[in-house]
Amino acid sequence: MTTKFPLYLILLELTEQILANYWSLNLVWQNRDLNQEADNLSNGKFDKFSPSMRLDPPLDTLPWIIMPTLFEKARELHEAVTVHKMEAKSRRADLGERIGDV
């Protein structure tokens, strides 16, 4: 589970693919110590993985269901939220400076 952009879009696409194809997903929780390889992959540490096993398909050729439409809208929302957070942080900093001047 994730709320990070764009990873949550992949989670939504996975859900749609499972439903559309009548698949089932059997998730089993793993202790973090037993999942170091997955952590390494997510942190860009590929030294213990064979490059010959890597798959790198062109993303535009994959059979997406909702990703193309969802990605553009989510990107726009992500940018708007990022700008809003930066503006709010700036306002708090300005307010802090004014309080300190009193």
KOLRORO-119104 format. One record per residue: residue in one letter; x, y, z of N, C-alpha, C in turn. Coordinates in steps of 0.02 Angstrom, whole numbers, padded with zeros to 5 digits, always signed. Layout:
BEGIN
AXYZXYZXYZ/...
// end
This chain:
BEGIN
M+00042-00059+00000+00000+00000+00000+00045+00062+00000/T+00026+00111-00039+00065+00173-00042+00020+00231-00060/T+00039+00290-00040+00005+00351-00061+00052+00396-00100/K+00112+00372-00115+00161+00412-00152+00144+00413-00226/F+00153+00472-00256+00141+00481-00327+00205+00460-00364/P+00202+00423-00417+00145+00395-00452+00130+00322-00432/L+00161+00298-00378+00152+00228-00360+00080+00209-00345/Y+00042+00255-00316-00028+00237-00302-00068+00227-00366/L-00047+00257-00421-00081+00246-00485-00070+00174-00508/I-00011+00148-00496+00003+00079-00515-00040+00032-00473/L-00049+00049-00410-00093+00010-00367-00165+00010-00393/L-00189+00067-00414-00256+00071-00443-00261+00032-00508/E-00211+00037-00550-00210-00001-00613-00209-00076-00598/L-00170-00097-00550-00168-00168-00531-00237-00191-00509/T-00271-00151-00470-00338-00169-00448-00385-00178-00508/E-00382-00132-00555-00425-00137-00615-00407-00198-00657/Q-00343-00213-00663-00322-00272-00701-00347-00337-00668/I-00343-00339-00602-00367-00398-00565-00442-00408-00577/L-00480-00354-00571-00552-00359-00582-00569-00378-00654/A-00537-00346-00702-00553-00357-00772-00536-00428-00795/N-00485-00457-00765-00462-00523-00786-00485-00580-00740/Y-00526-00563-00691-00552-00613-00643-00495-00650-00608/W-00442-00612-00591-00387-00641-00554-00400-00635-00480/S-00360-00669-00441-00361-00658-00368-00289-00645-00347/L-00283-00610-00293-00217-00591-00267-00213-00614-00195/N-00166-00656-00180-00158-00683-00113-00096-00650-00082/L-00107-00600-00042-00052-00564-00010-00035-00594+00057/V+00029-00601+00070+00052-00627+00134+00103-00577+00161/W+00091-00554+00222+00136-00506+00254+00203-00539+00267/Q+00256-00503+00252+00324-00528+00265+00358-00481+00315/N+00393-00511+00362+00433-00472+00408+00483-00430+00368/R+00493-00369+00389+00538-00323+00352+00607-00353+00341/D+00632-00391+00389+00698-00422+00382+00700-00472+00325/L+00643-00502+00309+00640-00552+00255+00627-00520+00188/N+00620-00454+00186+00601-00419+00125+00655-00370+00103/Q+00717-00382+00121+00771-00336+00106+00781-00326+00031/E+00772-00380-00008+00781-00375-00081+00731-00325-00110/A+00669-00326-00088+00619-00280-00113+00636-00208-00093/D+00660-00199-00031+00682-00132-00009+00740-00108-00052/N+00786-00152-00067+00843-00133-00109+00820-00110-00178/L+00774-00148-00208+00748-00128-00273+00714-00060-00270/S+00673-00049-00219+00636+00014-00215+00683+00073-00200/N+00743+00059-00174+00792+00111-00160+00845+00117-00215/G+00834+00083-00272+00880+00089-00328+00945+00051-00319/K+00947+00003-00274+01008-00037-00263+01001-00102-00302/F+01032-00105-00361+01023-00162-00405+01084-00207-00408/D+01136-00193-00368+01200-00229-00374+01194-00305-00361/K+01144-00328-00324+01136-00399-00310+01088-00433-00359/F+01068-00398-00411+01021-00424-00460+01054-00427-00529/S+01042-00481-00565+01072-00490-00631+01038-00445-00682/P+01078-00404-00717+01048-00361-00769+01015-00402-00825/S+01036-00463-00835+01006-00504-00888+00935-00525-00871/M+00915-00519-00809+00847-00538-00788+00800-00478-00788/R+00827-00419-00802+00786-00358-00800+00740-00353-00861/L+00678-00336-00849+00629-00324-00902+00619-00249-00907/D+00619-00223-00967+00610-00152-00977+00563-00140-01037/P+00500-00159-01030+00454-00152-01087+00437-00079-01099/P+00425-00059-01161+00402+00009-01174+00333+00018-01141/L+00327+00066-01097+00265+00074-01058+00204+00088-01102/D+00215+00120-01159+00157+00136-01201+00129+00075-01238/T+00163+00018-01234+00138-00043-01267+00101-00089-01218/L+00102-00074-01154+00068-00116-01105-00007-00106-01108/P-00045-00158-01094-00119-00153-01099-00151-00120-01038/W-00138-00055-01030-00167-00018-00974-00243-00014-00980/I-00276-00009-00924-00348+00001-00923-00364+00073-00905/I-00336+00098-00851-00353+00166-00828-00292+00212-00825/M-00232+00185-00830-00172+00225-00819-00165+00286-00863/P-00174+00282-00928-00163+00342-00970-00206+00402-00949/T-00270+00391-00936-00314+00446-00916-00299+00468-00845/L-00290+00420-00802-00280+00434-00731-00214+00470-00719/F-00161+00451-00755-00095+00481-00743-00096+00556-00755/E-00125+00578-00809-00125+00650-00825-00162+00689-00772/K-00221+00666-00752-00260+00701-00700-00224+00700-00633/A-00194+00643-00616-00158+00638-00552-00096+00683-00552/R-00062+00688-00609-00003+00732-00614-00023+00804-00602/E-00079+00825-00632-00104+00894-00622-00121+00905-00549/L-00154+00858-00517-00171+00864-00447-00109+00866-00403/H-00061+00822-00418+00002+00820-00379+00038+00888-00383/E+00041+00916-00442+00074+00981-00450+00037+01036-00411/A-00030+01035-00413-00069+01085-00377-00060+01078-00302/V-00059+01017-00277-00049+01006-00205+00021+01028-00184/T+00071+01014-00226+00140+01034-00211+00145+01110-00206/V+00115+01145-00254+00116+01219-00254+00080+01244-00191/H+00023+01216-00175-00015+01237-00115+00027+01228-00052/K+00062+01172-00046+00103+01159+00013+00160+01209+00018/M+00191+01225-00039+00246+01274-00039+00221+01343-00019/E+00162+01362-00045+00134+01427-00028+00115+01430+00046/A+00087+01377+00073+00069+01375+00144+00132+01379+00187/K+00184+01345+00168+00247+01348+00206+00276+01418+00205/S+00272+01451+00147+00296+01520+00141+00255+01567+00184/R+00189+01558+00186+00146+01600+00228+00163+01591+00302/R+00175+01529+00322+00193+01515+00392+00259+01549+00409/A+00307+01546+00363+00372+01578+00375+00363+01653+00380/D+00322+01683+00336+00309+01755+00339+00276+01774+00404/L+00228+01735+00426+00194+01748+00489+00242+01744+00547/G+00285+01695+00546+00336+01687+00599+00382+01747+00603/E+00402+01775+00546+00445+01834+00544+00408+01895+00573/R+00344+01903+00557+00307+01960+00583+00297+01955+00658/I+00285+01894+00683+00277+01886+00755+00342+01902+00790/G+00398+01882+00760+00463+01896+00790+00480+01970+00790/D+00450+02009+00745+00464+02081+00741+00427+02121+00794/V+00376+02092+00824+00334+02129+00871+00371+02142+00935/
// end
